Every structure is written in C-alpha cells, then in structure tokens.
Amino acid sequence: MKLFLAFTLFTALLQPSETVQTSHFCQYDIMKSVEEDVQIEVSNQQVYSGDSVSITVIFSGDIESHAVWVALRPDQSTNNTEQQRLFELVQQKNGSWSGTYEIGPYDSKGQWNLELYYYTQEWKRKTINAFVKSDEPELIDEIPPIITASNTLEVTVGNALRLETVADNESGLREVSAVLTNGEEQTALCLEEDEGSWVTPYIFTKEDIGEYHLVLRAVDVAGNVHEEEGQLIVREHTEEVPPSQEVPPEENKPVERPQIELQPETPELLEVVKSEDPFVSEVKKSLVPTTNKNQQIAAVQERKNQIQNENRSPSAITTAELPKSILYIVGGFVLFFAIRGSIEWGRME
C-alpha cells in the first residue's frame, strides 16, 4: 500500500498543474490544495549549509492520514534554480509525523518552501514558507545529467521500462522520469534505481500495446535538467521457440557446392593432354568429370603413366611400331621360303 501511495505521489509531483490526469498506467485523484486543520512545525527559520532542519506535522483528531511526504523547493519568485528535496515523514507514537533534512552544499540561497502531501482517501497538499538559506552554495554544479538511450525504445507486455545509462558525476541524481503521450492522454512514470539501471515499477499490459511519444527527464541535486525525446513501442510478448523447433540461422546452413564440369579449356588439363603422343585419344576417353579439379588432373596423370608403362612392355609392341627395314627382311625370308617350297614340290612330281 505504501509503495503504491509513494509511486502515485512521485508521479503527481511531476505534473506542473494542480490537476493530475488519470491514465491506465497509474491512477490517482486530483491533488487538492487544502486549508484543513494541519499544523506544520519547522525547527529553524534561518539555516546555513550543514544545518539540520526538523519538520513535524500534527493533524487534528478527525484527519487520519496513511502517508505523509514533504517536498522542499526554492521559492521560484526569488530563485530560478529547479531543486527539490522529497522525503517521507515517519509517524510517531503520539500520532504526529516527523522527519529531518540536512541542508546540503548544493542547496541554493534564498527562501525555501515546504509542500506537505498527505493521503486520506485522496492526495492533498498544503504549502508554507519553510526557511531561508543565508549562505551561498558551497559547491556549484552546472553540468546536467546524462541520459544514454536509443531514439526508439521497445518494451514487451509483462515487462517494465528500463534505462541502462542515467548518470551524474557532480551533485548526483535527484530524480529520473518518463512522460508518455498517446493522443490527448499523458502519463508520467518515475524511475527507480536498480543495480545501476533505472526502471519503472509499472508493468506494461496488453492494454498498453501501441506507440507513444516519450520524454525522458533527469534532474540532478543541483537542479540541472536534461531531457531526451524519442518513441516508446509496447509490443505483445512472443514465446521463445523451443530448442527442438529452432530454425538454424542462415550462416549455419550447409553450403551447397556447385557441380564443376570438366572444361577442355581448363589450363591445368591442357598442360597434361595437349601433346602429340599417340595415347592422347585414350587419355581423353578416360576422363571422368568430377567436382574436384585436382582430382581431374590426378586422374589424367595416372592414366598417362599407365598408358606409357603399357607401351614400354615388350608384349605391347605392335607391328606398326617396328622399323620398316626389319619388316623388309622378315618379308624377304618369307618370300624365299615360299619359292623354295614351290621348287621342291615341282621336283617331287
């Protein structure tokens, strides 16, 4: 309950007017400025850096408050510095509410106002002059905070808006907020620090699906403000594909190797088969197209060596390869024995 009240209060404080708009992100009533019987006591009226100021709030008997917060701000009529010190008061045994604020080194000089926020059945507000800070700030910070975010942020249903980088290296961050605008509806969300990130307590639902104009706002302790405008897209949550049904990424798909056909003009093959040797035709007949050029060359070389070895064998010598002189001699012997045989046959008759 207290977390919800604190969240709605923070959201309400981001609105410049007294009327706070109602939205489906966080619902709260009109912030009313009242003059009820509420007594506010401030221990010191004149303060300096390092002083502590005690604040006590006492309600009349017919007012029952569930939460009490205090916002300390410099009076805008005398000081243009945008500073705010927001903290919760604690209820005491006697029914009063109290808290303490220590004047910091970055607090601006001049009149400070106290705005009291308390919740009965709705948030109500009461403002008084709190104290005057007499001395100048001990530290001067003129460097605004840093917000690092993409121009387009996305969040899925069931998740909260999260910013990874919001920082201030000088006085420190006072608040981080996001204002979403969709048509005429505007919603302010306060972000809380969570392990180095800044995240909204609100979890987006299916009713929030759509596109919004987004203004991110960061304010440091010294009052420096930095804003970034962009777009927020709320999408439907999609279930992850089970591992068994996962489609392999494009880069992991097997590469289909092209079928390479043997081309006569391949330079490496021409070096082997371009010859006047008698076995060229045999080599060409033995070529079997493969997908590997090196295999083609190896096959040609192997076939060439095989044919050369066969030609060197004595049994492989043909009459076409014998010298003509030897053929003439052999032919003469054959003719001689044929004539001689004919003569002998004649004598016998």
Buried (B, 14 or more C-beta within 10 A) or exposed (E): EEEEBBBBBBBBBBBEEEEBBEBEBBEBBBBEEEEEEBEBEBEBEEBEBEBEBEBBBBBEEEBEBEBBBBBBBBBEEEBEBBBBBBEBBEBEEEEBBBBEBEBBBBBBBBBBBBBBBBBBEEBBBBEEEBBBBEEEBEEEBEBBBBBEBEEEBEBEBEBBBEBEEBBBEBBBBBBBBBBBEBEEEBBBBBBBEEEEEBBBBBEBEEEBBEEBBBBBBBBBBBBBEBBBEBEBBBBEEEEEEEEEEEEEEEEEEEEEEEEEEBEEEBEEBEEBBEEEEEBBEBBEEBBEEBEEBEEBBEBBEEBBEBBEEEBEEEEEEEEEEEEEEEEEEEEEEEEEEEEEEEEEEEEEE
